[in-house]
Amino acid sequence: MKLQLLEKKDLAEPEIDIRYSSMTQPLNRIVQYIRQQEYLIQGIFEKKLYQIPLNEVLYFETVDKKTFMYTQQKIFECKKTLSAIEQDLIRSNVVRISKTVLLNISCLVCVKPYPNHRLLAELNNEENLIVSRKYIPILRDKIRSGYYE
């Protein structure tokens, strides 16, 4: 793969050109990663509405019929349901790991066995989440496929 970076002072926003003879899985991962950098999710913190880039979100969780979005610094309330978020992000690196949690696997450091055939997912902020038995194969497939279909 040949990488060429060109600086152009007169550009209003960065442009990315990708030339290929056939779309390979690694190239598809790069394209999806670039696309997700532009994806913003609305979150509410202290009655103010924010646009949060997807790559800053660690995970989403539903508690008492409210959906929350966790970043390194803050916890935002999200007006969408977990199912709606999952549908919107189906081609991203966000995957369901339990009935109430969606995980951004780009923040995943490691997984280790946990009692009752579950897994413990350690995030890059040293927080741990439990992966339910039902969702282990989905997480494994998402990781093995390189996050993307």
C-alpha positions, 0 to 999 in steps of 0.5 A, a space after each residue: 500500500 502506497 501512502 501519499 500526503 499532500 498539503 494544500 493551504 487553500 482547502 476548506 476541509 481535508 479531502 481523502 482520495 483512495 484508489 484501489 483495484 479491488 476493495 479488500 477487507 483491510 481497505 474497507 476497515 480504513 474507509 469505515 474508520 474514516 467515515 465514523 470520524 464524521 459521525 456525531 451523536 447528540 448528547 445532553 449534559 447539564 441541560 445543554 445539547 452537545 454533538 459528540 463524535 462517535 470515536 469519543 464514545 466508550 459505550 452506551 447504557 440504558 438505566 431506568 428507561 434512559 439511555 446514557 453515553 459514556 466518554 472519558 470525561 462525561 456521561 451524556 443522556 441520549 434521547 435515542 433508545 439503545 435499539 435505535 442507536 444500534 441500528 444507526 451504528 450497525 456498520 460501525 465498531 459499536 456492538 451490543 454486549 448485553 441487553 442494556 449495553 452497546 460497546 465501542 470496541 475501539 476502546 476495548 483493551 482486553 477481555 477475560 473469562 468471568 463467572 457463569 460463562 461470561 466475559 469481562 471487557 476492560 476498556 482503555 479508561 480501566 473501566 470493566 463491563 460484563 459481556 453476557 453469554 448471549 452476546 459473546 459470539 457477536 462480539 467475537 465475530 465483530 472483533 475477528 472481522 476487523 470491526 466491519 462487514 
